[in-house]
Amino acid sequence: MWNTQLFALTLALSSSLASAAIFPKDTTVKMLDPKEFRKVMKRNETSMVAFVAPWCGHCQRMAPEYSKAALGLYPLVPTYAVDCDDDANKRLCAEQDVKGFPTVKLFPRGKYVPPMTYDSGERTATAFFYWASRRVPNHINKLGQLPEIQPWVEESAKRSLPRALLLTKEKKTPLLWTVLGNKFQGEIELAVHRDRKGKSSVALGYDAEIDKKSKILIYPVGSTQAVRYEGLAKLDSLSKFLESVIDGTADLNIVNKEAAAEEFVPDETELEIERKQEAQRIALAHGGFADIIDFEEALKNGQGANFHSSHGYPGSMDDLPKKKAAEEVKADGSESKAGEPIVESENVADQAAFAAEPSVPAAPTPESETAEPAEPTVPPKDEL
């Protein structure tokens, strides 16, 4: 009797430990139970969920790649996992029609849009990243030419929603803006215009700053007069501000002043994630060259500058102001340059913050290639 109980306890503990160990210790992948899963599904956000089992060999091989993709997507596309071998989760996995492991699903807008299952190639970080980031529902109005802006402003003013226009130097709409458009669909109308050299900013009455940072113009309901957002271009900061705009009762001038006063003060966890994203991007760039000499030459030619200006910090657009800590200010009052992060180039910025090992270039995945078959949901006898 005692031996049977001990075996059962050992099996339960080993399963729990295997579940915890399937992903790297410092991963940004969050494990979900049914209650947490329901909370995630109530949000208007795109998320990726892997349904796994600790005994599954395919899951074990996938976990490091999935974790790299999660790092690159953080925090714009949250990445989760569910241990279907846990009795508490088995009903959830059945409800999600999990028939084999691993099963990776993308939920474009929580429970409000049907999920899609990953079946389009090898289970690599690159494949997971692009599969998820390119499937965030796009509700952004793209205004290609300057003459299109004023008609959009006037026409949209006739509708009952506030509007927000992003002026960016980037050719592609920043993922952050797409994520916000998905999150606030039906509550605020978002648009984007490429202002590569700042000429559109000047035409709209704004200075063309030397750094050409993104500008966010807010148009209250029924108004054709813009209020320029002065806060941080981060997911949490912008979400808070846009919620105030949607509410309609807040004084935008006051809310904007509060936003402008917010400092970028990342905690150590955020800084560590930033460093890892930076390191993985460098590894990706290095993996694409024949040898270190070519890599160094590429950096000299500009492929190693302005990464954060183009790609932003985790959950952001553009460079963010540094915290003005007392120890960072010199005796004469000027700010120290010490500790500023390395920045990278927009040439490789859209290649994400994950990578294959530096010395091994990642081979492209053919469109026709099918995913490695999932393992059955019942573990083999010799793995029980």
Buried (B, 14 or more C-beta within 10 A) or exposed (E): EEEEEEEEEEEEEEBBEBBEEBBBEEBBBBBBEBEEBEEBBEBBBBBBBBBBBBBBEBBBEBBBBBBBBBBBBBBBBBBBBBBBBBEEBBEBBEEBEBEBBBBBBBBBBBBEBEBBBBEBBBBBBBBBBBBBBEBBBEBBBEBEEEEBBEEBBEEBBEEEBBBBBBBBBBEBBBBBBBBBBBBBBEBBBBBBBBBEEBEBBEBBEBEBEEEBBBBBBBBBBEEEEBBEBBBBBBBEBBBBBBBBBBEEEBEBEEBBEBBEEBEBEBEEEBEEBBEBBBBBBBBBBBBBBEEEEEBEEBBEEEBBBBBBBBBBBBBBBBBBEBEEEEEBEEEEEEEEEEEEBEBBBBBBBBBBBBBBEBEEBBEEBEEEEEBEEBBEBEBEEEEE
